[in-house]
Amino acid sequence: MPRPVRDLLQQRLTEVRGRIEAAARRSGRAGGEITIVAVTKSVTAATAACLPELGLFDLGENRPQELWKKAAAIPQARWHLIGHLQRNKIERTVPRVALIHSVDSLRLLVALDEFGRRTQPVPILLQFNCSRESSKQGFPPEEADILAEQLPHYPGLNILGLMTMAAWQSNPQDTRPVFAELRQLRERLRQRTGLSLPHLSMGMSHDFEVAVEEGATMVRLGSVLFAGLEATSAES
């Protein structure tokens, strides 16, 4: 990888970590409590491979097929699936990932549970559509109590928390109610199920500081790290 690309990526990582640290302090937490999941869908495996060299091992992909390819090329990374998972791709995807962020339906829950019973419990997050956009997938927040009754019946799952995506807003502060609702949903599910649900995956490049202030433990960052890097590589 050309040195300018690596140096620019290091600079951006340093800046992002500083912004996360500041946002965490504003919410009475430490920056070390928040995991950056670098979303590599816009860059090649060669560019993504710089991240573990820079100390960032958590990488995310939207599409299972792309995750399979990059996981084979960068086995030292911890891979996160952050996009929709079709049930016919479970067999190839689960062994390659550290965490599935996007479990968005009862049908997928059941299929993953069946796989986990045959192998080992599958680490997942439950995706909620807190923005209530028809274009987004996820459980409706209004169904949280019904879902809570189901969760103890899935021994093939290791349910580690919740995930959501906010609608894009010109003012990132306008995303705050979405993130606050996910945090509140976690508290309700904790009380109803007894699960610890340690993780809240929320916040992307445009709004991650607000998400951290509202309790995010994982932020999914793509453009704030990678914008223009492929062009820089081509010019080098």
C-alpha positions as CSV (number, residue, x, y, z in Angstrom):
1,M,0.0,0.0,0.0
2,P,1.5,3.4,-1.0
3,R,2.8,5.4,2.0
4,P,0.5,8.4,1.4
5,V,-2.6,6.2,1.8
6,R,-1.3,4.7,5.0
7,D,-0.3,8.0,6.4
8,L,-3.7,9.6,5.6
9,L,-5.6,6.7,7.1
10,Q,-3.5,7.0,10.3
11,Q,-4.2,10.7,10.4
12,R,-7.9,10.1,10.0
13,L,-8.0,7.4,12.7
14,T,-6.2,9.7,15.1
15,E,-8.8,12.5,14.4
16,V,-11.7,10.1,14.8
17,R,-10.4,8.6,18.0
18,G,-10.0,12.1,19.4
19,R,-13.6,13.0,18.5
20,I,-14.9,9.8,20.1
21,E,-12.9,10.5,23.2
22,A,-14.4,14.0,23.5
23,A,-17.9,12.7,22.9
24,A,-17.4,9.9,25.5
25,R,-16.2,12.4,28.1
26,R,-19.4,14.5,27.5
27,S,-21.4,11.4,28.5
28,G,-19.3,10.5,31.5
29,R,-17.5,7.6,29.8
30,A,-14.0,6.8,28.5
31,G,-13.2,6.6,24.8
32,G,-11.8,3.2,25.2
33,E,-15.3,1.9,25.9
34,I,-16.3,2.5,22.2
35,T,-15.2,0.2,19.4
36,I,-14.7,1.6,15.9
37,V,-16.0,-0.8,13.3
38,A,-14.4,0.4,10.0
39,V,-16.9,-0.2,7.2
40,T,-14.7,-1.3,4.2
41,K,-17.4,-1.6,1.5
42,S,-15.9,1.4,-0.5
43,V,-12.3,0.2,-0.5
44,T,-10.2,-2.7,-1.7
45,A,-8.9,-5.4,0.5
46,A,-5.4,-3.9,0.1
47,T,-6.6,-0.6,1.6
48,A,-8.6,-2.3,4.3
49,A,-5.5,-4.4,5.3
50,C,-3.8,-1.2,6.5
51,L,-6.2,-1.0,9.4
52,P,-4.9,-3.9,11.5
53,E,-1.4,-2.6,10.9
54,L,-2.6,0.7,12.5
55,G,-4.2,-1.1,15.4
56,L,-7.8,-1.2,14.3
57,F,-8.9,-4.9,14.0
58,D,-12.7,-4.5,13.8
59,L,-13.8,-4.3,10.1
60,G,-17.3,-4.4,8.8
61,E,-19.0,-5.3,5.5
62,N,-22.6,-4.9,4.3
63,R,-22.7,-7.8,1.9
64,P,-21.9,-11.3,2.9
65,Q,-20.1,-12.1,-0.4
66,E,-17.8,-9.2,0.0
67,L,-17.1,-10.1,3.6
68,W,-16.2,-13.7,2.5
69,K,-13.6,-12.3,0.1
70,K,-12.1,-9.7,2.4
71,A,-12.0,-12.0,5.4
72,A,-10.0,-14.5,3.4
73,A,-7.6,-11.7,2.4
74,I,-7.4,-10.2,5.9
75,P,-7.7,-13.1,8.4
76,Q,-6.2,-11.1,11.3
77,A,-9.2,-8.8,11.4
78,R,-12.4,-9.3,13.4
79,W,-15.1,-9.2,10.9
80,H,-18.6,-7.7,11.5
81,L,-21.6,-8.2,9.2
82,I,-23.5,-5.0,9.3
83,G,-25.9,-5.5,6.4
84,H,-28.8,-7.8,5.7
85,L,-28.1,-11.6,6.0
86,Q,-30.1,-13.9,3.9
87,R,-30.8,-17.3,5.5
88,N,-29.1,-19.2,2.6
89,K,-25.8,-17.4,3.4
90,I,-25.7,-18.3,7.1
91,E,-23.5,-21.4,6.6
92,R,-20.7,-19.5,4.9
93,T,-21.0,-16.3,6.8
94,V,-21.2,-17.2,10.5
95,P,-17.9,-19.0,10.7
96,R,-16.2,-15.9,9.3
97,V,-17.6,-13.2,11.6
98,A,-17.1,-12.0,15.2
99,L,-20.5,-10.4,15.3
100,I,-23.7,-10.0,13.2
101,H,-25.1,-6.6,13.8
102,S,-28.2,-6.9,11.5
103,V,-30.5,-9.6,12.8
104,D,-33.7,-8.0,11.8
105,S,-36.5,-10.6,11.8
106,L,-37.9,-13.6,13.6
107,R,-37.2,-15.8,10.6
108,L,-33.5,-14.9,10.7
109,L,-33.4,-15.4,14.5
110,V,-34.8,-18.9,14.1
111,A,-32.4,-19.8,11.3
112,L,-29.4,-18.6,13.2
113,D,-30.5,-20.3,16.4
114,E,-30.8,-23.6,14.5
115,F,-27.3,-23.1,13.1
116,G,-25.9,-22.2,16.6
117,R,-27.5,-25.3,18.2
118,R,-25.5,-27.4,15.7
119,T,-22.2,-25.6,16.2
120,Q,-21.9,-22.9,18.9
121,P,-24.0,-20.0,19.9
122,V,-23.9,-17.3,17.2
123,P,-23.0,-13.7,18.5
124,I,-25.6,-11.3,17.3
125,L,-27.2,-7.9,17.8
126,L,-30.9,-7.3,17.3
127,Q,-31.6,-4.6,14.7
128,F,-34.4,-2.1,15.5
129,N,-35.8,0.4,13.0
130,C,-35.9,3.3,15.4
131,S,-36.1,5.8,12.5
132,R,-39.2,4.1,11.3
133,E,-38.2,4.5,7.7
134,S,-39.8,2.1,5.2
135,S,-36.5,1.7,3.4
136,K,-34.8,0.4,6.5
137,Q,-35.0,-3.1,8.0
138,G,-35.3,-4.1,11.6
139,F,-37.7,-4.9,14.3
140,P,-40.3,-2.2,15.0
141,P,-39.6,-0.7,18.4
142,E,-43.2,-1.3,19.3
143,E,-42.7,-5.0,19.1
144,A,-39.9,-5.1,21.7
145,D,-42.0,-6.5,24.5
146,I,-43.3,-9.3,22.2
147,L,-39.7,-10.0,21.1
148,A,-38.6,-10.2,24.8
149,E,-40.9,-13.1,25.4
150,Q,-39.2,-15.0,22.5
151,L,-35.5,-14.4,23.3
152,P,-35.1,-16.9,26.1
153,H,-36.1,-19.7,23.7
154,Y,-33.0,-19.3,21.5
155,P,-30.1,-21.2,23.1
156,G,-28.2,-21.2,19.8
157,L,-27.8,-17.4,20.0
158,N,-25.4,-15.2,22.0
159,I,-27.5,-12.0,22.0
160,L,-25.0,-9.2,22.8
161,G,-27.0,-6.0,22.3
162,L,-28.9,-3.9,19.8
163,M,-28.3,-2.0,16.6
164,T,-30.0,0.8,14.7
165,M,-29.4,3.3,11.9
166,A,-30.7,6.9,12.0
167,A,-32.1,8.7,9.0
168,W,-29.6,11.1,7.5
169,Q,-30.0,14.6,8.9
170,S,-28.3,17.8,7.9
171,N,-28.0,18.6,11.6
172,P,-26.6,15.4,13.3
173,Q,-28.2,16.5,16.6
174,D,-31.5,15.6,15.0
175,T,-30.6,12.0,15.2
176,R,-30.5,12.0,19.0
177,P,-34.0,10.8,19.6
178,V,-33.3,7.6,17.5
179,F,-30.2,6.8,19.5
180,A,-31.9,7.6,22.8
181,E,-34.8,5.3,21.9
182,L,-32.4,2.4,21.2
183,R,-30.8,2.9,24.6
184,Q,-34.2,2.9,26.2
185,L,-35.2,-0.3,24.3
186,R,-32.1,-2.0,25.7
187,E,-33.1,-1.2,29.2
188,R,-36.5,-2.5,28.7
189,L,-35.2,-5.8,27.1
190,R,-32.7,-6.1,30.0
191,Q,-35.5,-6.0,32.5
192,R,-37.7,-8.3,30.6
193,T,-35.1,-11.0,29.7
194,G,-32.3,-10.8,32.2
195,L,-29.8,-10.5,29.3
196,S,-26.9,-8.1,29.9
197,L,-27.0,-6.8,26.3
198,P,-23.7,-4.9,26.7
199,H,-23.5,-3.4,23.2
200,L,-25.3,-0.6,21.3
201,S,-24.2,-0.4,17.7
202,M,-25.3,3.0,16.5
203,G,-23.8,6.0,14.8
204,M,-22.0,6.3,11.4
205,S,-19.7,8.8,9.9
206,H,-22.1,11.8,10.0
207,D,-23.6,11.3,13.4
208,F,-21.3,9.1,15.5
209,E,-20.5,11.7,18.1
210,V,-24.2,12.1,19.0
211,A,-24.5,8.3,19.1
212,V,-21.5,8.1,21.5
213,E,-23.1,10.7,23.7
214,E,-26.3,8.6,23.8
215,G,-24.5,5.4,24.8
216,A,-23.0,3.7,21.7
217,T,-20.4,1.1,22.4
218,M,-19.8,0.5,18.7
219,V,-19.8,3.0,15.8
220,R,-19.7,2.0,12.2
221,L,-17.5,4.3,10.2
222,G,-16.8,4.4,6.5
223,S,-16.5,7.7,4.7
224,V,-14.9,9.6,7.6
225,L,-12.0,7.1,7.3
226,F,-11.9,6.2,3.6
227,A,-13.3,9.1,1.5
228,G,-11.0,9.6,-1.5
229,L,-8.4,7.0,-0.4
230,E,-8.8,4.9,-3.5
231,A,-8.3,7.9,-5.7
232,T,-5.2,8.8,-3.7
233,S,-3.9,5.3,-4.2
234,A,-4.4,5.5,-8.0
235,E,-2.5,8.8,-8.1
236,S,0.5,7.6,-6.1
